[in-house]
Amino acid sequence: MSEIMSLPICPDWAAKASELELAFGQLWVDLYPRLDLYVEQKLIPKRRFRFDFCHYPSRVAIEIQGYGPGHYSKRGVDRDNLKHRLAAENGWLVVAVEGEK
């Protein structure tokens, strides 16, 4: 499933993407082949935050929530909340997607 042909991706994205990200990317391509979804995009000026996926015309950013300490520790939750708040302040709607463990 690492070859998602019509998803505009970074050259090495598929090699480092999680199983949830790969599955979401493939599902998007299958369901919405005409809507370009971009991966690993910096959407907040002067910040290093990257979003898992984004659709530029609708200004929707999609975050695939993982299960490691980076997402569920207090520090990780605080970082995600700041990231989502700053994105909203810059005109983006952030959708957080959780998969099954």
Beta strands, then each sheet from edge to edge (+ up, - down):
strand 1: 38-41
strand 2: 51-55
strand 3: 60-65
strand 4: 93-98
sheet 1: 1+ 2- 3+ 4+
end
